[in-house]
Every structure is written in C-alpha cells, then in structure tokens.
Amino acid sequence: MNQLSIEQLRDVINALKHYQTHNISLNNPRFKAFNIIIELVEEQIIESKNDPKFDKVKFLQWFEEAANDETIADCIRGM
C-alpha cells in the first residue's frame, strides 16, 4: 500500500476534526476515540518528517555521471 503524503495526512486530520466537531457529542466515547486517531495521524506526519527522502549517495552518483555532460558542467561552472 502506498503511503500518504504529508499534505494528504493533514487533509485526513482536517476531515476527522470536522466530522468530530459536527457529528459527535463531547460526552460520546467516540469523541475520545477520534482524538486518539488524530494523534496517531499527527505522529505519522512527525515520523515522515524525520525520515528524509533525499539519498545523498544516489545524488552524488548522479552528479558524477552528469558532470561528464558538457551542458550540465558548464551550467555548474556558471558559463
């Protein structure tokens, strides 16, 4: 299963909060259950921010290969 992007996770949180606010009484035990779900989604956002997608090794390999291309090398040198 594909993971949701941070923006999609925020949309899920907003949808949950909207439903919770407009459809569930504060006295209903489901209100607390929704708070737990929202907290879990918020934790997922924090975890995804701590897990960088940038792979330095792959970038450096690409850069070394691309440096052989004159147009990229000229661009980097500012020509």
N, C-alpha and C positions, 0 to 999 in steps of 0.2 A: 504494500500500500504506500502511496506517495505521502510524504509529509506536507503539511500545510505551511505556507509561508507565514512570516510574522504578521503581515497585513491581514491574511485570512484568519489567523488566530485572533487578532484584535476584533475582526468582524464577528467572529463566533462569540467573543466575550460581550460585545455590544448587543448582539441578538439575545443572548442569555439574560443579560441585565434588563433589557427591555421587556422580555417575557416575564421575568421575575417581578419586576416593578408593576406591571399592568395586569397580571393574571394570578398572582399568588399572594395570599394574605401573609402579613408578618407573623401571625400566630401559627401558620401552617408549617409542619415539619419539612415540607418540600422547600420552603424558603431557605432553610439552613443547608439543605442538600444542594441547592443551586449555588450557594456561596462556596461550597466545597469544590464543585465542578469548576466554577470560575477561578478559584485559586489554583487548581490543577492546570488549567489552560494558561494562566499567568506564569506559573512555574515553567511550563513548556517554552514560553517566549524567552524567559531568562536563560534557560538552558541552551536554546538555539543561538542566543547572542554570545554565549561563552564558547560555542563550538564553531570556530571560524571556518568558512568555506574556502578561503584562499589557501592554495597549496604552493608554498614558496619554491619547493623543489621543481614542481612542474612548470612554474612560471620561469625559473632560471633556465631550465632545459629549452623551453620555447624561445626565450630571449637569445640564447646562444645560437639556436638554429636560425632565428630571424635575423641575427646580426650579420649573417652571410648575405642576406638580401640587401643590395645597394640602397634601395629606396628607404628601407627602414633605418639602415645605418646612417644614411645622410640625414634623415629626419631627426635621429637622436643627436647627431653632431650639430644640428642647427643649420644645415646647409639649405 
